[in-house]
Amino acid sequence: MLTMMRAHVLLFEVMDKEPSLVDVWLLFTCLGAIGFALCRFQWQLLLLALPVSLFLADAHLAELYDRSIWPAILHEAGHSYFIQSYVAMAFAVLAPCLGALSGVFYPPKKWR
């Protein structure tokens, strides 16, 4: 009985080590907004912003789908943690691309 309780306690301690949804949203929203702003004024900065966004998204995906903790995350946080993580990562990757496109087709006005 005691070993079953310990295994149960270990199962519920996974989300203490994972970033909260607030942290995930804050990181990827800031990353997307900064990437959008940079690429809006210089579309060439997409070559810097996109790899950074993709690297951090890949790192978060690797953490989400680690075979040893994926079931525990799913059990403790539910599907919404995965869905919201996907949406936040998609925003961080798409925002610099949209910033570059808007900068090319609608160039910002020059300051005098």
Backbone as CSV, one residue per row, in Angstrom:
resi,resn,N_x,N_y,N_z,CA_x,CA_y,CA_z,C_x,C_y,C_z
1,MET,0.827,-1.189,0.000,0.000,0.000,0.000,0.873,1.256,0.000
2,LEU,1.938,1.252,0.781,2.802,2.413,0.869,3.523,2.667,-0.454
3,THR,3.933,1.604,-1.128,4.609,1.797,-2.411,3.642,2.358,-3.456
4,MET,2.385,1.967,-3.395,1.399,2.518,-4.319,1.178,3.997,-4.050
5,MET,1.183,4.388,-2.797,1.020,5.803,-2.468,2.212,6.611,-2.956
6,ARG,3.406,6.068,-2.805,4.598,6.789,-3.250,4.595,6.958,-4.763
7,ALA,4.187,5.925,-5.486,4.126,6.034,-6.944,3.089,7.074,-7.352
8,HIS,1.988,7.129,-6.637,0.951,8.099,-6.926,1.438,9.518,-6.653
9,VAL,2.175,9.709,-5.595,2.721,11.026,-5.263,3.747,11.441,-6.303
10,LEU,4.585,10.518,-6.749,5.565,10.841,-7.779,4.893,11.221,-9.087
11,LEU,3.771,10.587,-9.384,3.053,10.889,-10.608,2.556,12.325,-10.615
12,PHE,2.090,12.813,-9.478,1.525,14.151,-9.417,2.565,15.233,-9.178
13,GLU,3.812,14.884,-9.108,4.833,15.894,-8.929,5.482,16.297,-10.251
14,VAL,4.983,15.829,-11.357,5.584,16.152,-12.653,5.330,17.612,-13.018
15,MET,4.123,18.097,-12.829,3.797,19.457,-13.240,4.489,20.508,-12.378
16,ASP,5.024,20.121,-11.242,5.818,21.058,-10.457,7.114,21.403,-11.178
17,LYS,7.578,20.493,-12.020,8.842,20.683,-12.726,8.647,21.241,-14.142
18,GLU,7.428,21.219,-14.634,7.114,21.729,-15.968,6.704,23.194,-15.878
19,PRO,6.916,23.953,-16.953,6.467,25.354,-16.928,4.939,25.425,-16.910
20,SER,4.428,26.392,-16.183,2.977,26.561,-16.137,2.498,27.139,-17.465
21,LEU,1.188,27.115,-17.667,0.645,27.671,-18.902,0.892,29.167,-18.995
22,VAL,0.912,29.840,-17.860,1.218,31.273,-17.865,2.638,31.494,-18.372
23,ASP,3.567,30.673,-17.922,4.954,30.785,-18.386,5.074,30.484,-19.881
24,VAL,4.370,29.464,-20.322,4.413,29.096,-21.743,3.853,30.227,-22.600
25,TRP,2.686,30.751,-22.207,2.086,31.841,-22.966,2.959,33.084,-22.930
26,LEU,3.512,33.406,-21.774,4.351,34.599,-21.658,5.589,34.487,-22.542
27,LEU,6.258,33.350,-22.509,7.462,33.156,-23.315,7.161,33.264,-24.801
28,PHE,6.189,32.494,-25.273,5.937,32.440,-26.707,5.220,33.686,-27.231
29,THR,4.432,34.355,-26.401,3.808,35.606,-26.829,4.849,36.709,-26.957
30,CYS,5.731,36.813,-25.973,6.803,37.810,-26.061,7.720,37.519,-27.247
31,LEU,8.050,36.269,-27.435,8.902,35.885,-28.555,8.245,36.233,-29.894
32,GLY,6.961,35.949,-30.013,6.248,36.276,-31.241,6.116,37.771,-31.465
33,ALA,5.834,38.525,-30.396,5.680,39.977,-30.536,7.007,40.646,-30.903
34,ILE,8.079,40.222,-30.271,9.394,40.776,-30.593,9.786,40.401,-32.019
35,GLY,9.536,39.149,-32.393,9.828,38.718,-33.765,9.012,39.481,-34.790
36,PHE,7.737,39.732,-34.482,6.892,40.496,-35.401,7.434,41.911,-35.570
37,ALA,7.764,42.558,-34.456,8.249,43.935,-34.515,9.577,44.029,-35.271
38,LEU,10.483,43.112,-35.001,11.771,43.144,-35.692,11.618,42.897,-37.188
39,CYS,10.833,41.910,-37.534,10.681,41.545,-38.944,9.809,42.541,-39.703
40,ARG,9.010,43.302,-39.003,8.189,44.330,-39.645,9.077,45.417,-40.241
41,PHE,10.144,45.764,-39.535,11.013,46.842,-40.001,12.174,46.349,-40.856
42,GLN,12.632,45.129,-40.637,13.698,44.526,-41.451,13.329,43.076,-41.710
43,TRP,12.845,42.767,-42.899,12.387,41.406,-43.168,13.533,40.404,-43.097
44,GLN,14.790,40.848,-43.250,15.930,39.946,-43.194,16.124,39.363,-41.791
45,LEU,15.595,40.052,-40.793,15.698,39.544,-39.421,14.866,38.280,-39.208
46,LEU,14.066,37.934,-40.205,13.340,36.664,-40.157,14.320,35.493,-40.076
47,LEU,15.498,35.676,-40.682,16.527,34.633,-40.633,17.085,34.450,-39.224
48,LEU,16.872,35.399,-38.349,17.278,35.275,-36.950,16.100,34.873,-36.064
49,ALA,14.957,35.521,-36.279,13.803,35.304,-35.407,13.176,33.915,-35.587
50,LEU,13.098,33.451,-36.812,12.452,32.164,-37.059,13.223,30.984,-36.473
51,PRO,14.551,30.892,-36.637,15.255,29.774,-36.001,15.169,29.792,-34.472
52,VAL,15.172,30.986,-33.877,15.047,31.065,-32.416,13.680,30.544,-31.988
53,SER,12.626,30.971,-32.680,11.275,30.505,-32.363,11.143,29.000,-32.565
54,LEU,11.686,28.510,-33.676,11.601,27.070,-33.947,12.404,26.252,-32.934
55,PHE,13.556,26.761,-32.527,14.373,26.047,-31.551,13.652,25.945,-30.206
56,LEU,13.078,27.056,-29.737,12.376,27.023,-28.447,11.093,26.193,-28.523
57,ALA,10.404,26.241,-29.660,9.214,25.407,-29.824,9.590,23.923,-29.845
58,ASP,10.686,23.595,-30.526,11.141,22.206,-30.563,11.572,21.727,-29.179
59,ALA,12.220,22.596,-28.432,12.632,22.222,-27.076,11.417,21.969,-26.190
60,HIS,10.391,22.792,-26.335,9.176,22.589,-25.537,8.440,21.327,-25.971
61,LEU,8.405,21.067,-27.279,7.775,19.827,-27.755,8.520,18.596,-27.265
62,ALA,9.845,18.667,-27.264,10.627,17.529,-26.772,10.348,17.285,-25.299
63,GLU,10.137,18.358,-24.567,9.818,18.215,-23.146,8.410,17.663,-22.947
64,LEU,7.483,18.101,-23.791,6.106,17.613,-23.675,6.000,16.134,-24.004
65,TYR,6.732,15.689,-25.007,6.584,14.320,-25.475,7.700,13.389,-25.016
66,ASP,8.313,13.703,-23.909,9.261,12.782,-23.307,8.479,11.556,-22.845
67,ARG,8.932,10.384,-23.239,8.176,9.153,-22.957,7.954,8.903,-21.467
68,SER,8.852,9.373,-20.654,8.721,9.079,-19.224,7.736,10.005,-18.522
69,ILE,7.501,11.213,-19.066,6.612,12.139,-18.353,5.354,12.518,-19.128
70,TRP,5.260,12.136,-20.408,4.082,12.489,-21.186,2.778,11.997,-20.553
71,PRO,2.680,10.753,-20.128,1.414,10.318,-19.519,1.089,11.067,-18.230
72,ALA,2.107,11.414,-17.468,1.861,12.131,-16.215,1.374,13.555,-16.485
73,ILE,1.937,14.203,-17.494,1.466,15.543,-17.852,0.024,15.475,-18.324
74,LEU,-0.272,14.501,-19.150,-1.628,14.338,-19.659,-2.610,14.055,-18.531
75,HIS,-2.199,13.247,-17.579,-3.078,12.899,-16.458,-3.296,14.087,-15.531
76,GLU,-2.239,14.830,-15.268,-2.344,15.910,-14.284,-2.874,17.207,-14.886
77,ALA,-2.392,17.595,-16.060,-2.781,18.881,-16.639,-3.892,18.753,-17.672
78,GLY,-4.026,17.600,-18.280,-5.086,17.396,-19.260,-4.687,17.811,-20.667
79,HIS,-5.642,17.639,-21.566,-5.397,17.958,-22.980,-5.227,19.451,-23.210
80,SER,-5.827,20.261,-22.357,-5.760,21.706,-22.577,-4.326,22.223,-22.479
81,TYR,-3.498,21.591,-21.676,-2.094,22.008,-21.576,-1.393,21.816,-22.919
82,PHE,-1.658,20.711,-23.565,-1.046,20.433,-24.865,-1.597,21.382,-25.939
83,ILE,-2.904,21.566,-25.956,-3.521,22.412,-26.971,-3.044,23.854,-26.837
84,GLN,-3.037,24.368,-25.616,-2.600,25.741,-25.422,-1.104,25.897,-25.718
85,SER,-0.327,24.883,-25.443,1.091,24.938,-25.793,1.275,24.996,-27.303
86,TYR,0.486,24.208,-28.042,0.551,24.237,-29.504,0.187,25.616,-30.046
87,VAL,-0.876,26.206,-29.513,-1.322,27.515,-30.003,-0.261,28.571,-29.710
88,ALA,0.318,28.545,-28.521,1.351,29.520,-28.170,2.588,29.354,-29.054
89,MET,2.994,28.108,-29.306,4.151,27.873,-30.165,3.859,28.295,-31.603
90,ALA,2.652,28.032,-32.077,2.292,28.444,-33.437,2.323,29.963,-33.565
91,PHE,1.878,30.675,-32.536,1.934,32.131,-32.570,3.379,32.618,-32.648
92,ALA,4.260,32.006,-31.871,5.664,32.428,-31.863,6.341,32.172,-33.196
93,VAL,5.917,31.154,-33.913,6.531,30.845,-35.210,5.901,31.668,-36.330
94,LEU,4.589,31.891,-36.269,3.907,32.593,-37.357,4.017,34.116,-37.265
95,ALA,4.140,34.664,-36.078,4.177,36.124,-35.920,5.356,36.773,-36.648
96,PRO,6.587,36.246,-36.547,7.667,36.867,-37.331,7.443,36.774,-38.833
97,CYS,6.856,35.680,-39.294,6.558,35.539,-40.732,5.533,36.580,-41.171
98,LEU,4.505,36.775,-40.355,3.503,37.789,-40.680,4.090,39.193,-40.608
99,GLY,5.005,39.417,-39.669,5.670,40.712,-39.584,6.511,40.990,-40.815
100,ALA,7.218,39.990,-41.294,8.034,40.165,-42.501,7.152,40.423,-43.715
101,LEU,6.051,39.684,-43.838,5.140,39.897,-44.964,4.503,41.280,-44.914
102,SER,4.098,41.711,-43.727,3.486,43.038,-43.635,4.513,44.129,-43.887
103,GLY,5.769,43.906,-43.527,6.805,44.890,-43.796,7.157,44.982,-45.263
104,VAL,7.059,43.874,-45.980,7.366,43.875,-47.410,6.218,44.509,-48.207
105,PHE,4.984,44.109,-47.906,3.850,44.596,-48.686,3.339,45.957,-48.233
106,TYR,3.498,46.267,-46.958,3.089,47.563,-46.417,4.265,48.148,-45.641
107,PRO,5.243,48.706,-46.344,6.445,49.180,-45.655,6.124,50.284,-44.655
108,PRO,6.822,50.263,-43.502,6.577,51.309,-42.501,7.027,52.668,-43.033
109,LYS,6.351,53.704,-42.577,6.700,55.049,-43.027,8.027,55.464,-42.424
110,LYS,8.791,56.213,-43.188,10.102,56.688,-42.741,9.918,57.863,-41.784
111,TRP,10.769,57.901,-40.778,10.772,59.027,-39.840,11.540,60.187,-40.459
112,ARG,11.076,61.376,-40.264,11.771,62.561,-40.788,12.463,63.301,-39.704
